[in-house]
Protein backbone atom coordinates (compact mmCIF):
# COMPACT_ATOMS: atom_id res chain seq x y z
CA UNK A 1 0.00 0.00 0.00
CA UNK A 2 1.34 3.42 -0.91
CA UNK A 3 1.60 5.76 2.06
CA UNK A 4 -0.18 8.52 0.11
CA UNK A 5 -3.34 6.42 -0.03
CA UNK A 6 -3.65 6.00 3.75
CA UNK A 7 -5.89 7.90 6.14
CA UNK A 8 -2.99 8.71 8.46
CA UNK A 9 -1.00 10.29 5.65
CA UNK A 10 -3.94 12.44 4.54
CA UNK A 11 -4.82 13.54 8.08
CA UNK A 12 -1.22 14.52 8.83
CA UNK A 13 -0.86 16.35 5.50
CA UNK A 14 -4.06 18.30 6.18
CA UNK A 15 -2.82 19.13 9.68
CA UNK A 16 0.47 20.43 8.27
CA UNK A 17 -1.28 22.53 5.62
CA UNK A 18 -3.74 23.91 8.16
CA UNK A 19 -0.88 24.91 10.48
CA UNK A 20 1.17 26.51 7.69
CA UNK A 21 -1.85 28.53 6.53
CA UNK A 22 -2.62 29.60 10.08
CA UNK A 23 0.95 30.76 10.59
CA UNK A 24 0.84 32.80 7.38
CA UNK A 25 -2.32 34.58 8.63
CA UNK A 26 -0.75 35.15 12.02
CA UNK A 27 2.40 36.65 10.51
CA UNK A 28 0.47 38.78 7.99
CA UNK A 29 -1.74 40.20 10.75
CA UNK A 30 1.10 40.65 13.27
CA UNK A 31 -0.58 38.23 15.66
CA UNK A 32 2.49 36.03 15.84
CA UNK A 33 2.99 34.76 19.35
CA UNK A 34 4.60 31.71 20.85
CA UNK A 35 1.20 30.02 20.91
CA UNK A 36 0.91 26.54 19.46
CA UNK A 37 -2.16 25.29 17.65
CA UNK A 38 -2.99 23.01 20.60
CA UNK A 39 -2.65 25.95 23.00
CA UNK A 40 -5.10 27.79 20.78
CA UNK A 41 -7.62 24.93 20.87
CA UNK A 42 -7.32 24.68 24.65
CA UNK A 43 -7.73 28.45 25.07
CA UNK A 44 -10.87 28.22 22.90
CA UNK A 45 -12.22 25.30 24.96
CA UNK A 46 -11.69 27.20 28.22
CA UNK A 47 -13.14 30.38 26.71
CA UNK A 48 -16.27 28.57 25.51
CA UNK A 49 -16.69 26.92 28.92
CA UNK A 50 -16.04 29.90 31.16
CA UNK A 51 -18.17 29.61 34.25
CA UNK A 52 -17.77 25.82 34.34
CA UNK A 53 -15.15 23.97 36.32
CA UNK A 54 -12.74 22.54 33.75
CA UNK A 55 -10.02 20.16 34.91
CA UNK A 56 -7.02 18.58 33.24
CA UNK A 57 -9.00 15.35 32.72
CA UNK A 58 -11.55 17.36 30.70
CA UNK A 59 -8.77 18.53 28.36
CA UNK A 60 -7.53 14.94 28.04
CA UNK A 61 -11.02 13.76 27.07
CA UNK A 62 -11.87 16.68 24.78
CA UNK A 63 -8.71 16.41 22.67
CA UNK A 64 -7.93 12.69 23.09
CA UNK A 65 -4.45 13.34 24.44
CA UNK A 66 -2.51 11.58 27.17
CA UNK A 67 -2.33 12.81 30.76
CA UNK A 68 1.43 13.37 30.56
CA UNK A 69 1.04 15.46 27.40
CA UNK A 70 -1.69 17.59 28.97
CA UNK A 71 0.43 18.07 32.08
CA UNK A 72 3.28 19.49 29.97
CA UNK A 73 0.93 21.70 27.96
CA UNK A 74 -0.82 23.05 31.07
CA UNK A 75 2.50 23.81 32.77
CA UNK A 76 3.74 25.72 29.72
CA UNK A 77 0.46 27.62 29.30
CA UNK A 78 0.57 28.52 32.98
CA UNK A 79 4.19 29.68 32.67
CA UNK A 80 3.25 31.88 29.70
CA UNK A 81 0.43 33.41 31.71
CA UNK A 82 -2.48 32.11 29.59
CA UNK A 83 -4.10 30.07 32.35
CA UNK A 84 -3.94 29.54 36.08
CA UNK A 85 -4.88 26.65 38.31
CA UNK A 86 -7.28 27.28 41.16
CA UNK A 87 -8.41 25.04 44.01
CA UNK A 88 -12.05 24.05 44.13
CA UNK A 89 -14.06 24.22 47.35
CA UNK A 90 -15.22 20.58 47.36
CA UNK A 91 -11.71 19.05 47.06
CA UNK A 92 -8.48 20.95 47.74
CA UNK A 93 -6.55 18.37 45.70
CA UNK A 94 -8.46 19.28 42.53
CA UNK A 95 -7.30 22.27 40.52
CA UNK A 96 -9.57 23.78 37.90
CA UNK A 97 -8.09 25.51 34.87
CA UNK A 98 -9.02 29.16 34.47
CA UNK A 99 -8.23 31.61 31.68
CA UNK A 100 -6.23 34.66 32.68
CA UNK A 101 -6.84 38.05 31.08
CA UNK A 102 -3.78 37.36 28.89
CA UNK A 103 -5.25 34.02 27.84
CA UNK A 104 -8.63 35.57 27.06
CA UNK A 105 -7.04 38.36 24.99
CA UNK A 106 -4.79 35.91 23.14
CA UNK A 107 -7.78 33.73 22.29
CA UNK A 108 -9.82 36.68 21.00
CA UNK A 109 -6.90 37.92 18.90
CA UNK A 110 -6.34 34.54 17.25
CA UNK A 111 -10.02 33.66 16.73
CA UNK A 112 -10.44 36.09 13.86
CA UNK A 113 -7.57 34.38 12.03
CA UNK A 114 -9.02 30.94 12.79
CA UNK A 115 -12.46 31.97 11.52
CA UNK A 116 -10.95 33.24 8.26
CA UNK A 117 -8.95 30.05 7.80
CA UNK A 118 -11.98 27.89 8.59
CA UNK A 119 -14.04 29.63 5.90
CA UNK A 120 -11.22 29.41 3.37
CA UNK A 121 -10.88 25.67 4.02
CA UNK A 122 -14.58 25.17 3.37
CA UNK A 123 -14.67 27.04 0.05
CA UNK A 124 -15.70 24.95 -2.94
CA UNK A 125 -17.16 22.29 -0.63
CA UNK A 126 -20.92 21.80 -0.56
CA UNK A 127 -22.94 21.50 2.64
CA UNK A 128 -23.66 17.88 1.77
CA UNK A 129 -19.95 17.14 1.33
CA UNK A 130 -19.19 18.80 4.69
CA UNK A 131 -21.97 16.80 6.33
CA UNK A 132 -20.44 13.60 4.93
CA UNK A 133 -16.98 14.67 6.09
CA UNK A 134 -18.19 15.26 9.67
CA UNK A 135 -19.99 11.92 9.68
CA UNK A 136 -16.92 10.03 8.46
CA UNK A 137 -14.60 11.92 10.85
CA UNK A 138 -16.83 11.00 13.81
CA UNK A 139 -16.86 7.35 12.79
CA UNK A 140 -13.08 7.32 12.41
CA UNK A 141 -12.75 8.75 15.94
CA UNK A 142 -15.18 6.16 17.34
CA UNK A 143 -13.25 3.34 15.64
CA UNK A 144 -9.94 4.55 17.04
CA UNK A 145 -11.37 5.16 20.54
CA UNK A 146 -12.86 1.64 20.58
CA UNK A 147 -9.47 0.19 19.64
CA UNK A 148 -7.72 2.16 22.39
CA UNK A 149 -10.29 0.99 24.95
CA UNK A 150 -9.97 -2.61 23.73
CA UNK A 151 -6.16 -2.47 23.93
CA UNK A 152 -6.34 -1.11 27.49
CA UNK A 153 -8.55 -4.04 28.51
CA UNK A 154 -6.06 -6.48 27.01
CA UNK A 155 -3.12 -4.74 28.73
CA UNK A 156 -4.92 -4.76 32.10
CA UNK A 157 -5.80 -8.44 31.71
CA UNK A 158 -2.18 -9.30 30.85
CA UNK A 159 -0.93 -7.27 33.85
CA UNK A 160 -3.35 -9.09 36.15
CA UNK A 161 -2.31 -12.48 34.78
CA UNK A 162 1.38 -11.59 35.13
CA UNK A 163 0.86 -10.58 38.75
CA UNK A 164 -0.97 -13.83 39.54
CA UNK A 165 1.73 -15.97 37.93
CA UNK A 166 4.63 -14.19 39.65
CA UNK A 167 3.46 -13.87 43.25
Secondary structure in CASP SS format (residue, H / E / C, confidence):
PFRMAT SS
TARGET T0000
AUTHOR 0000-0000-0000
METHOD secondary structure of the structure
MODEL  1
X C 1.00
X C 1.00
X H 1.00
X H 1.00
X H 1.00
X C 1.00
X H 1.00
X H 1.00
X H 1.00
X H 1.00
X H 1.00
X H 1.00
X H 1.00
X H 1.00
X H 1.00
X H 1.00
X H 1.00
X H 1.00
X H 1.00
X H 1.00
X H 1.00
X H 1.00
X H 1.00
X H 1.00
X H 1.00
X H 1.00
X H 1.00
X H 1.00
X C 1.00
X C 1.00
X C 1.00
X C 1.00
X C 1.00
X C 1.00
X C 1.00
X C 1.00
X H 1.00
X H 1.00
X H 1.00
X H 1.00
X H 1.00
X H 1.00
X H 1.00
X H 1.00
X H 1.00
X H 1.00
X H 1.00
X H 1.00
X C 1.00
X C 1.00
X C 1.00
X C 1.00
X C 1.00
X C 1.00
X C 1.00
X H 1.00
X H 1.00
X H 1.00
X H 1.00
X H 1.00
X H 1.00
X H 1.00
X H 1.00
X C 1.00
X C 1.00
X C 1.00
X H 1.00
X H 1.00
X H 1.00
X H 1.00
X H 1.00
X H 1.00
X H 1.00
X H 1.00
X H 1.00
X H 1.00
X H 1.00
X H 1.00
X H 1.00
X C 1.00
X C 1.00
X C 1.00
X E 1.00
X E 1.00
X E 1.00
X E 1.00
X E 1.00
X E 1.00
X C 1.00
X C 1.00
X E 1.00
X E 1.00
X E 1.00
X E 1.00
X E 1.00
X E 1.00
X E 1.00
X E 1.00
X E 1.00
X C 1.00
X H 1.00
X H 1.00
X H 1.00
X H 1.00
X H 1.00
X H 1.00
X H 1.00
X H 1.00
X H 1.00
X H 1.00
X H 1.00
X H 1.00
X H 1.00
X H 1.00
X H 1.00
X H 1.00
X H 1.00
X H 1.00
X H 1.00
X H 1.00
X H 1.00
X H 1.00
X C 1.00
X C 1.00
X C 1.00
X C 1.00
X H 1.00
X H 1.00
X H 1.00
X H 1.00
X H 1.00
X H 1.00
X H 1.00
X H 1.00
X H 1.00
X H 1.00
X H 1.00
X H 1.00
X H 1.00
X H 1.00
X H 1.00
X H 1.00
X H 1.00
X H 1.00
X H 1.00
X H 1.00
X H 1.00
X H 1.00
X H 1.00
X H 1.00
X H 1.00
X H 1.00
X H 1.00
X H 1.00
X H 1.00
X H 1.00
X H 1.00
X H 1.00
X H 1.00
X H 1.00
X H 1.00
X H 1.00
X H 1.00
X H 1.00
X H 1.00
X C 1.00
X C 1.00
END
